[in-house]
C-alpha cells in the first residue's frame, strides 16, 4: 500500500539496485556490493537510509577513493581515522575488525573518528545479531540534522538481542594489557572519546566480545529511545517485516537513489537497452 509521499519497495530491490547506485557515487564494485546491504538494512529498520544517502552524497563522492588510517594504541584499542568517510561504507569492515579481535583476544575495542552517517550503525547491530556476536556500540555526532543525530548514546547486541540505551557516565570497558584483560574507566583508556566532536563529523566506539560474552562492564541506563532515530529494540522486528513484506520508502530519497543508479547504468545500444527490460 502506498502512503502519502512514500513508495513500497522490497529489500531485494534496494540491495540489488543499491550496488549500481553506490557505483554511481564512486564506490568500487566490492565496496558497493557490501554497502548496498547496509543501505537496504538501514532503510528497512530506521527509514533513514535513503535520506542519509542523499544528505551525504557529496561527502561520499569526495571520499570514495580515499584511504582511512588505522593503528593499535598501547591499550589494545584499534584507532581508525575515517577521514570523513561514511558508515555506509565502513560498517561491515568495522564489525569484522571488532569481531575478529574479540575472537582472538577475548575482547576488542575499535574507536572511529571523523566519520559520517550514524544511522548506518543499525546495520552493525543487525549483522551482529544474525551471527550471534556480542558487541556494545556508543556514538556521538554533529554530522546530521538533529533528527538524524543523537547525544552520546549506545546499544548492545547479546544473545541475538538488540537493546538501545543512552551512554552511562562513567562507563567502563575491558582493557587488554599484554595477555591480561582488566576493567578500567572508559575515559582513562580512550580520552578522545569524551573530547568535543569535530564540526561535521561523528565518533564511534565498538567493543566486542566472544559470542555470548557478558558485556556487563559496559554500563547503560536511562530511556531506550536514546535518539530520535534510534529505537534499537525495534530493529530486528522491523527488519523481519521488511524481508517478509516491503519497505515504505520516502519518495524524495527514492528518486535520488534511482538518479544514482542511472549514473552507473549506461546501455550502449538499442539491443542492450532492450535487454534491460
VOGU-3710 file (C-alpha; in Angstrom, 3 decimals, decimal comma):
1> xxxxxxxxxx> 0,000/0,000/0,000  1,378/3,407/-0,974  1,253/6,120/1,678  1,413/9,872/1,081  4,939/10,735/-0,057  6,167/7,126/0,054  6,527/4,210/-2,332  6,577/0,486/-1,429  9,872/-1,183/-2,351  11,392/-4,534/-1,468
11> xxxxxxxxxx> 14,587/-5,094/0,468  15,871/-7,080/-2,517  15,308/-4,143/-4,880  17,265/-1,747/-2,667  20,092/-4,240/-2,169  20,320/-5,155/-5,866  19,944/-1,674/-7,344  21,977/-0,259/-4,471  25,119/-1,742/-5,999  24,583/0,418/-9,097
21> xxxxxxxxxx> 23,573/3,470/-7,055  26,744/3,298/-4,986  28,865/2,654/-8,077  27,285/5,831/-9,429  28,595/7,707/-6,379  32,136/6,426/-6,942  32,485/3,306/-4,789  34,342/0,299/-6,187  32,220/-2,734/-7,006  33,425/-4,732/-3,986
31> xxxxxxxxxx> 32,588/-1,913/-1,555  29,283/-1,140/-3,294  28,208/-4,783/-3,077  28,574/-4,849/0,725  27,378/-1,296/1,317  24,175/-1,905/-0,675  23,014/-4,297/2,053  23,959/-1,719/4,694  21,804/0,822/2,858  18,848/-1,534/2,481
41> xxxxxxxxxx> 19,019/-2,677/6,111  19,177/0,884/7,435  16,222/1,957/5,297  14,254/-1,074/6,487  14,773/-0,518/10,215  15,122/3,285/10,581  13,549/4,677/7,388  16,591/6,946/7,026  18,941/5,010/4,742  17,967/6,810/1,543
51> xxxxxxxxxx> 17,725/10,185/3,286  21,249/9,758/4,662  22,499/8,686/1,244  21,127/11,883/-0,295  22,390/14,110/2,527  25,881/12,588/2,396  26,218/12,200/-1,388  28,805/14,949/-1,867  30,890/13,696/1,054  30,686/10,129/-0,291
61> xxxxxxxxxx> 31,867/11,217/-3,737  34,729/13,193/-2,195  35,948/10,324/-0,002  35,087/7,183/-2,008  38,615/6,851/-3,409  40,466/7,948/-0,262  42,069/5,670/2,310  41,480/5,539/6,041  44,225/5,101/8,614  44,214/2,625/11,489
71> xxxxxxxxxx> 46,634/1,925/14,324  46,627/-0,075/17,541  47,112/2,016/20,666  49,102/0,840/23,678  45,823/-0,003/25,405  44,951/-2,507/22,673  42,313/-0,238/21,131  42,252/-0,079/17,326  42,006/3,618/16,431  40,623/4,452/12,974
81> xxxxxxxxxx> 40,654/7,906/11,369  37,880/7,630/8,790  38,785/10,900/7,050  35,136/11,867/6,652  34,053/8,537/5,177  30,533/7,233/5,763  29,490/4,323/7,929  27,594/3,238/4,832  30,979/2,117/3,523  32,671/1,219/6,796
91> xxxxxxxxxx> 30,064/-0,657/8,873  30,835/-4,199/7,577  34,602/-3,579/7,836  34,408/-2,225/11,387  32,311/-5,160/12,581  34,827/-7,561/11,004  37,681/-5,889/12,907  35,814/-5,854/16,217  34,581/-9,437/15,983  37,907/-10,773/14,679
101> xxxxxxxxxx> 39,912/-9,222/17,517  37,317/-10,397/20,053  37,620/-13,963/18,807  41,409/-13,775/19,011  41,858/-11,872/22,282  38,548/-12,378/24,064  37,721/-8,662/23,939  38,163/-5,906/21,370  37,696/-2,156/21,046  37,595/-0,099/17,849
111> xxxxxxxxxx> 37,449/3,711/18,041  36,449/5,505/14,823  36,857/9,269/14,497  35,850/11,744/11,760  33,070/9,502/10,440  29,688/10,259/8,853  26,242/8,594/8,781  25,300/7,422/12,296  22,020/5,676/11,305  24,082/3,147/9,306
121> xxxxxxxxxx> 25,186/1,764/12,669  21,880/-0,115/12,603  23,481/-2,438/10,056  26,230/-3,332/12,538  23,579/-4,272/15,091  21,637/-6,486/12,663  24,778/-8,224/11,363  25,990/-8,873/14,903  22,594/-10,263/15,950  22,437/-12,519/12,891
131> xxxxxxxxxx> 25,860/-14,028/13,610  25,401/-14,249/17,367  28,156/-11,735/18,151  28,347/-9,751/21,384  29,042/-6,031/20,863  28,491/-2,688/22,557  28,450/0,495/20,473  28,494/4,112/21,610  28,469/7,133/19,328  28,067/10,895/19,096
141> xxxxxxxxxx> 27,663/13,077/16,026  27,431/16,608/14,705  27,098/15,369/11,141  23,355/15,257/10,519  20,422/17,442/11,447  19,182/16,781/14,973  16,507/14,428/13,672  19,264/12,096/12,455  21,810/12,658/15,213  21,981/11,968/18,931
151> xxxxxxxxxx> 23,555/12,944/22,188  26,160/10,325/23,122  24,180/7,094/23,191  24,728/3,369/22,891  23,246/-0,003/22,049  24,220/-3,580/22,822  23,830/-6,873/20,983  23,951/-10,039/23,071  22,330/-13,444/22,602  20,997/-12,149/19,249
161> xxxxxxxxxx> 19,035/-9,390/21,035  19,500/-5,674/20,316  18,917/-3,138/23,100  19,346/0,649/22,910  20,305/2,907/25,824  21,830/6,332/26,495  25,501/6,166/27,482  26,039/5,824/31,208  28,656/8,040/32,811  31,077/6,827/33,899
171> xxxxxxxxxx> 31,199/3,767/31,671  33,837/1,065/31,983  35,441/-1,139/29,391  37,854/-4,041/29,253  41,471/-3,069/28,577  43,995/-5,519/27,138  47,412/-5,327/28,805  49,614/-7,924/27,182  47,683/-11,147/27,620  45,608/-9,820/30,535
181> xxxxxxxxxx> 42,184/-8,205/30,471  41,418/-5,534/33,067  38,352/-3,365/33,621  39,075/0,370/33,649  37,079/3,602/33,306  36,343/4,212/29,657  37,668/7,784/29,704  41,036/6,684/31,107  41,535/4,229/28,237  40,281/6,401/25,394
191> xxxxxxxxxx> 40,432/10,063/26,456  39,496/11,225/22,966  36,058/9,596/23,265  34,951/12,401/25,581  36,699/15,141/23,568  34,478/17,522/21,551  33,317/16,042/18,267  34,664/17,963/15,292  32,080/20,001/13,370  30,554/17,925/10,589
201> xxxxxxxxxx> 31,866/14,586/11,880  30,999/11,836/14,318  32,772/9,396/16,627  32,012/5,722/17,250  33,364/3,148/19,703  32,673/-0,552/19,097  33,529/-3,021/21,853  33,279/-6,714/21,079  33,359/-9,986/22,982  33,145/-13,618/22,021
211> xxxxxxxxxx> 29,666/-14,928/21,238  27,585/-14,965/24,422  30,101/-12,801/26,291  28,916/-10,746/29,240  29,315/-7,063/28,367  28,018/-6,056/31,772  31,094/-3,931/32,464  29,713/-1,581/29,849  27,032/0,022/31,960  23,933/1,551/30,401
221> xxxxxxxxxx> 20,995/3,329/31,929  18,015/5,506/31,114  15,398/5,641/28,389  15,728/3,193/25,492  14,813/5,934/22,994  18,274/7,469/23,199  17,963/9,313/19,913  15,172/10,450/17,646  16,065/7,809/15,056  17,288/5,084/17,405
231> xxxxxxxxxx> 14,635/2,674/18,565  17,144/-0,149/18,652  14,822/-2,574/20,392  12,529/-2,499/17,319  15,197/-3,022/14,645  15,041/-6,802/14,427  11,236/-6,851/14,118  11,325/-4,074/11,508  13,930/-5,986/9,505  11,887/-9,191/9,611
241> xxxxxxxxxx> 8,787/-7,305/8,401  10,778/-5,773/5,531  12,071/-9,167/4,396  8,600/-10,716/4,516  6,796/-7,719/3,028  8,052/-4,354/1,812  9,589/-1,032/2,879  7,700/2,272/2,577  10,476/4,468/1,189  10,191/8,257/1,116
251> xxxxxxxxxx> 9,767/9,413/-2,489  12,410/12,153/-2,365  15,135/9,778/-1,209  13,943/7,031/-3,552  14,054/9,366/-6,566  17,613/10,395/-5,669  18,537/6,724/-5,282  17,488/5,981/-8,867  19,293/9,048/-10,173  22,446/7,477/-8,743
261> xxxxxxxxxx> 21,520/4,131/-10,340  21,261/5,798/-13,754  24,784/7,202/-13,412  26,168/3,658/-13,476  23,587/2,240/-15,905  24,650/3,189/-19,409  23,472/0,742/-22,115  25,467/1,233/-25,325  22,963/0,081/-27,937  19,278/-0,430/-28,674
271> xxxxxxx> 19,766/-4,159/-28,137  21,371/-3,741/-24,716  18,709/-1,244/-23,707  16,051/-3,774/-24,678  17,766/-6,442/-22,588  17,490/-4,178/-19,545  13,700/-4,551/-19,729
//
